[in-house]
């Protein structure tokens, strides 16, 4: 995709290293969505880390240097709003950079669903499909963001949103985060298959999520399930009408 970025835009999309390297398609989807909405935006181009993976595996002493380096790069874009498609990045920038790293900045940080919800709900085409939402652990239990992505899905006419047996604050982990997918791949795969089975139990056609680690792990284990795993930006881009 050819991005129509504006170097002076006040909205900066920060993909994060996992999105950059494992769910790169989400970057094009975000660009497409923002262009359809007529939003002037820029994309953080450097492949640097927010520091969350270090925090996630207990290496908190190493976060400060990484965070300070990445913040310095972000500030060169001079954003007023930073949007993310990774709950780990959101938690790091919103909470850890201030609480652990004592870093200060004056821009707002939002999950993609928080940013898009007030902009798109009247602009979505209908789509007849039955979907279920997987709450990423960090996005849900850590950051308390449960309803914005669900409300986006509910805004799509014809779409039926069903809940799995475990959802919201009691949602089951997919095994993609916390270093489990890399350090304990057998356990991680088993956890993902269990989550896919819950989606099958409610007869969902698609399982939608917005964490790159969740997406990769669930997608890897869904091949023979009949369940299609989708990133939320993919769903939104498909049904969002062009700016008129």
Secondary structure, DSSP 4 states (H G I P E B T S, - for coil): ------TT-SEEEE--HHHHHH-THHHHHHHHHHHHHT--EEE--S----SHHHHHTT-GGGHHHHHHHHHHHHHTT--SEEEES-HHHHHIIIIIHHHTT-----SEEEEHHHHHHHHHTTSBPP--EEEEE---HIIIIIT---HHHHHHHHTSTTEEEE--SS-GGGPPP-S-STTHHHH-HHHHHHHHHHHHHHHHHTT-SEEEE--HHHHHHHHHT-TTTSPEEEEHHHHHHHHBPPP-
